Amino acid sequence: MSQYLLSVHYVEGEEPPSDAVMQQMFADVDTLNQKMQDNGVWVFAGGLETPDTATVVRSENGEILTTDGPFAEAKEQIGGFWVIEAGDLDEALDWASQATVACRGPVEVRPFQDEPES
Amino acid sequence: MPDNQVGSAEIARIFKNESGRAVATLVRRFGDIDIAEEAVQEAFVEAVRRWPSDGMPPSPAGWIITTARNRAIDNRRRESKRDDRQRQAHDLVPTDEPEEIEIVDDDQLRLIFTCCHPALSPEAQVALTLRLIGGLQTPEIARAFLTSEPTMAQRIVRAKKKIKKANIPYRIPGDAELPNRLRPVLSIIYLIFNEGYLATSGGELVRADISTEAIRLGRLLAGLMPDEPEVAGLLGLMLLTEARRPARTDENGNLITLRDQDRSLWTTAFIEEGHEIVAACVRRNRPGPYQLQAAIAAVHTDAAAADNTDWDQIVALYTQLAVLAPTPIVELNRAIAIAESGDTTAALGLVGQLDLDDYYLYHATVGDLLERVGRHREAAEAFTRAGELTNNESERRHLMTRESKARSAAAG
């Protein structure tokens, strides 16, 4: 089994969907979350507040520096994510296909590193 | 000295033919491409050392797989012993019983689908397919795709890393996904073929080896998937295209158009095999884009002279193709067929609607059609534009000739 991050991407500043679409989207994501849990693939999931609420913390010369975020000054941002456990990439891609339909945005599938051997 | 003597060139040839199957078998057994490749490489070294004096084994393919399997087990045992010392683990060592390793055709099919997995970039898919299925070495692949060896090596390393880290499976897709997953496999083989048939850049027009390799892959796939008519269609299309290679260029490497080719130079064996495939596809009656393109190529190769070409039949096939694969390129070819069947005005009307401004063959076609209706000045401009857009020296020379002819006609 491998763990994968399914992150939902969106372009900042684009017209947000209507309330009705938003409500439907929440409902669809809930349904998918339930389905993932029923199938034992769900590890964790969540939606994120907009990037302008982010704060960046870094260590420089032994000093902690805190600045207004986000870190990446990119137009494309992460809106939310799932962490799932799947047998292989094809399984993960199948869940990602359902995820992109549910959340109406492109989904990036990225494997987690293997846990370091103890 | 044994009478079944074998030289190193012969050994290299055998390994090129057999390594794909050996690697695929070992990938199933060990679940890792690097382990499989390394072991087959070691078996090759062993063969070069032993075969010239011992003679060729009765079944070279079986020998390669067994030797490689043993090497892989030895390598793994060595590694796990090293790990043992580090962490006192045990039981990782495989049994000492030399198990029989079965050669399963599906192994190669599985690996083809891994190599052409949509999660890999098309460039990586091409490189992996040629290396793991075709048995080509990295320098050969780099040469074929006009890429430096380090770039190609890095591309292969990165693709193999992604397969491993993202856990791309070795499996044949189920019926539901098969159409979607077969499409990139076919397009990668066709892309390899075209790379060899018409180099996209550089002065060399044809690179027969790489096309031969694509046909070999096509044959392999057709043997592995006998129930997929599009796989047969692709093989037919490649054979019927390859058949025309000997007539495609003159002694200076200049391109000769289909109309002006000396058809007696065409390779009869490929034409016959291609026609048989097309006939079988027609009987099966499950048409697809590759089968239709093969059928079009079959109509061309049916004509003993260009003037005997059944253009109405070709128009009908392109019309069918345009329904299944509605692309501007197909429309462009349909327009050419319509013009050849006698209706240049309709053809000009059709090309006028196409959005292919960056495609040199579009402008070359427009130039040709305008020439036919006597609009020489506009034709010359179209040929100029086409010449600017092509990267192929031989094509460019051909277009420049047509441009100057059109200009003289316009002046006179």
Interface residues (C-beta under 8 A of the other chain):
Chain A: S2 G87 D88 L89 D90 L93 V109 R110 P111 Q113
Chain B: H117 A119 K165 A166 N167 I168 P169 R171 P173
